[in-house]
Amino acid sequence: MSVELLKKACELYSQREVARRIGKSATTVNHILKGIYPKPEPILKTVSEVFADLADEEIVCPVLGKIHGDVCQRYKEWAKLDKVHKDRLYMQVKESCKNCTRGKR
């Protein structure tokens, strides 16, 4: 049960989607991430059950550091398609992702 897994899930899906999947509000997820939610353990247990598949799929991106493999793959696919996306982090690394050979697939 770790906030790190919650952070990974939010990076991959968004706070709103994670909240929907665990049956809580986006505000609750946000407060847990900020460390201001009282007794988050039961919710983090649910997160670890729902998002167990995310637990060990990190890669080390040469630009971003440790990220989930699915985030890497999504950014590479968008970059190859020259997709315009509102994700600010993606916009910063788009050129690097076009030719990257790390990550999945």
C-alpha positions, -999 to +999 in steps of 0.1 A: +000+000+000+018+030-012+011+065-025+037+058-052+013+033-069-015+059-067+008+085-083+016+060-111-020+053-117-028+091-119+001+097-143-013+070-166-050+076-163-057+109-145-069+116-110-105+117-121-103+082-138-084+067-108-111+081-084-139+066-106-122+032-107-117+030-069-151+045-061-139+077-045-140+114-054-112+131-073-108+154-043-101+124-021-074+112-045-059+146-046-058+149-008-041+115-005-015+126-031-009+158-011-006+138+022-035+156+039-061+129+038-066+113+073-060+076+074-056+068+037-046+032+043-080+016+033-082+036+001-045+028-007-054-009-002-081-006-028-057+012-051-032-016-048-059-041-057-074-022-086-040-012-101-018-042-091-007-045-127+011-011-125+033-022-095+065-032-113+065-018-148+087+012-145+114+021-169+141+048-168+134+074-194+166+093-204+146+126-202+120+120-175+136+095-152+114+067-138+081+064-156+056+037-162+062+017-194+027+025-207+033+063-203+065+058-223+048+038-250+019+063-253+044+092-256+064+074-283+032+066-303+020+102-301+054+115-311+057+092-341+022+104-352+031+141-346+001+142-324-007+175-307-018+168-271-025+190-241-003+170-218+024+195-209+049+169-200+045+152-234+050+185-252+083+189-234+096+155-244+080+150-278+111+153-299+131+130-276+104+103-277+103+102-315+135+083-318+137+066-284+144+029-283+137+023-246+105+011-230+079-013-243+075-028-277 
